Amino acid sequence: MSLDKVSWEEREITFNFSEDQRAKFAFIKGDSIEFARMITNAIKNGVEAREGEAGEIDVREIVKLEEVEIRVKDNGQGMPKEMVEKIEKWGKGKLKIESKEGEGTEFILRFKKVDRAR
């Protein structure tokens, strides 16, 4: 499902974006479709976690020595441990989830950084 079908505007969700200044010069290696799907799913989860209530989703990009991290954090309902483990397994090591039920969830997506676009 694409993000535009989530109807986040109707739910009064505030998005906060921040990026590392080095991000303008960072390139990642990976499948662009998989990348888009992972980001979309993380944001969609945050929107749906609000269950019709207003909320916030923070999206941060952090450039590290050998990887680029994208963090998507919401202040929703959180996720049960079993669901976190299932989703992390699907992410094949590129995804870590920190979640506390009743407090929200943070998806941490990691992608290998390369010297230049190919």
C-alpha positions in Angstrom: 0.0 0.0 0.0 1.4 3.4 -0.9 1.7 6.1 1.7 -0.8 8.4 0.1 -3.5 5.8 0.8 -2.9 6.0 4.6 -4.7 9.4 4.8 -2.3 10.8 7.3 -3.6 14.4 6.8 -7.0 13.4 8.1 -5.4 12.0 11.2 -3.5 15.2 12.1 -0.1 13.6 12.1 2.9 16.0 12.3 6.0 14.9 10.5 9.4 16.2 11.6 12.3 15.6 9.3 16.0 16.1 10.1 19.1 15.0 8.2 22.8 14.9 8.8 24.5 17.6 6.7 26.8 14.9 5.3 23.7 13.2 3.9 23.8 15.3 0.7 27.1 13.5 -0.1 26.2 10.0 1.1 25.2 7.2 -1.2 23.8 3.8 -0.2 24.0 0.4 -1.8 20.8 -1.6 -2.1 17.6 -2.3 -3.9 15.6 1.0 -4.5 12.3 -0.8 -4.3 13.2 -2.5 -1.1 14.4 0.8 0.3 11.2 2.6 -0.6 9.1 -0.3 0.8 10.9 -0.3 4.1 10.6 3.5 4.6 6.9 3.5 3.6 6.1 0.7 5.9 7.8 2.3 8.9 6.0 5.6 8.3 2.7 3.8 7.6 3.1 1.9 10.9 3.5 5.2 12.7 0.4 6.7 11.2 -1.7 3.7 11.9 -0.4 3.4 15.5 -2.2 6.6 16.3 -5.6 4.9 15.8 -7.2 8.0 14.5 -5.6 10.4 17.0 -3.2 13.2 16.4 0.4 12.4 16.8 4.0 12.9 15.6 6.4 11.0 13.5 10.1 11.9 13.5 12.2 10.9 10.5 16.0 11.3 10.9 18.9 10.5 8.6 22.2 9.8 10.2 25.4 9.3 8.3 27.9 7.0 9.9 31.4 5.8 8.8 30.2 2.8 6.9 26.4 3.1 6.8 23.5 5.4 6.6 20.8 5.1 9.2 17.2 6.2 8.8 15.2 6.4 11.9 11.4 6.6 11.9 10.0 7.2 15.4 6.3 7.5 16.4 4.5 8.2 19.6 1.9 5.6 19.0 0.8 2.5 20.9 4.0 0.5 20.6 4.3 -3.0 19.4 4.2 -6.4 21.1 7.6 -8.1 21.4 6.5 -11.0 19.2 5.6 -8.6 16.3 8.9 -6.8 16.7 10.8 -10.0 16.4 8.8 -11.1 13.3 9.3 -7.8 11.5 13.0 -7.7 12.4 13.5 -11.2 10.9 11.8 -9.9 7.7 14.3 -7.0 7.6 17.2 -9.4 7.1 19.6 -7.4 9.4 18.9 -4.0 7.9 16.1 -3.3 10.4 16.1 -2.9 14.1 12.9 -2.0 16.1 12.8 -0.4 19.5 9.3 -0.4 20.9 7.5 -0.1 24.2 3.8 -0.8 24.4 2.0 2.4 25.2 5.0 4.6 24.4 5.7 4.2 20.6 8.1 2.6 18.2 11.3 3.5 16.4 12.3 1.7 13.2 16.1 1.9 12.6 16.9 1.1 9.0 20.6 0.6 8.1 22.1 0.7 4.6 25.7 0.2 3.5 27.3 3.4 2.5 29.3 3.5 -0.7 31.8 6.1 -2.0 29.7 7.3 -5.0 26.5 6.5 -6.9 26.8 3.7 -9.4 
